[in-house]
């Protein structure tokens, strides 16, 4: 089947998702690339590369080419995008043609960051590249009426950053972005286990702990998880028992920074939009919003309703794809 391919790409620090209007989510894999450092060639991408983290020989290194939502390694990001576009085209049954692409960028991105993403996408085979601010894409994906003059508040907790934005009439009215996200929570857990138990655990283990017994700052029934790592004193494998209250305390400081960003954004809201916020509340998107108790805790702290988007992990990707329908209405879209 021939045709111009139109896709939306959520180029996240932790995961890359591709959305097509006809097929929905056609690609969802970690934004990880495994590189052979001796030949500088890409060995694996996505799920295959993530499975290599912490398990590869010295000459192969698994890296994330995106940091905090922006490009940290241009060449490898281009390779990642080539892989994504080719695989998405194959899954959609299309003969590879140059696609039109909408890619999201953090609201605080500089013109240099935006140009780097556009260039990388064109280098990867994109025909036309449109950029949309991540909070706007998240709001569109969550089904909010972003092109109407009402306040839509989005808290997008991604892998590398958290973006809080008030969106009205297609643009960002107020926004705060902090470089704290799901990956930072994983680091907090790694450091806590190292300090308290003298045990070293890897990123995949920390992520598992966060997902299974991680809680926002709310009261809950204590949960226990057996964790395996390497004893730093003996160098031997060791199993410890970790409690959910310990994990909650380990990530407390990072969660308070997220709360601070939410409050700061609400304080920047124009008076006319404040009433809408009280009525409509706040929408949570991104993988970090799936932390247990997140809705309840935020709602108690900011005194407005907090709702979880229907597909929090996919909201930004869905929004980038749907944005193709009304690019002309959105002043926040860069061409």
Secondary structure, DSSP 8 states (H G I E B T S, - for coil): -----EEEEEE-SSEEEEEETTTEEEEEEES-EEEETTTTEEEEETHHHHTTTTTS-TTEEEE-SEETTEES-HHHHHHHHHHHHHHHHHHTT------EEEEEE-TT--HHHHHHHHHHHHHTT-SEEEEEEHHHHHHHHTT--TTSSS-EEEEEE-SS-EEEEEEETTEEEEEEEES-SHHHHHHHHHHHHHHHH-EE--HHHHHHHHHHH-B-SS-----EEEEEEEETTT-SEEEEEEEHHHHHHHTHHHHHHHHHHHHHHHHTS-HHHHHHHHHH-EEEESGGGGSBTHHHHHHHHHSS-EEE-TTTTTHHHHHHHHGGGGGGG-TT-B-
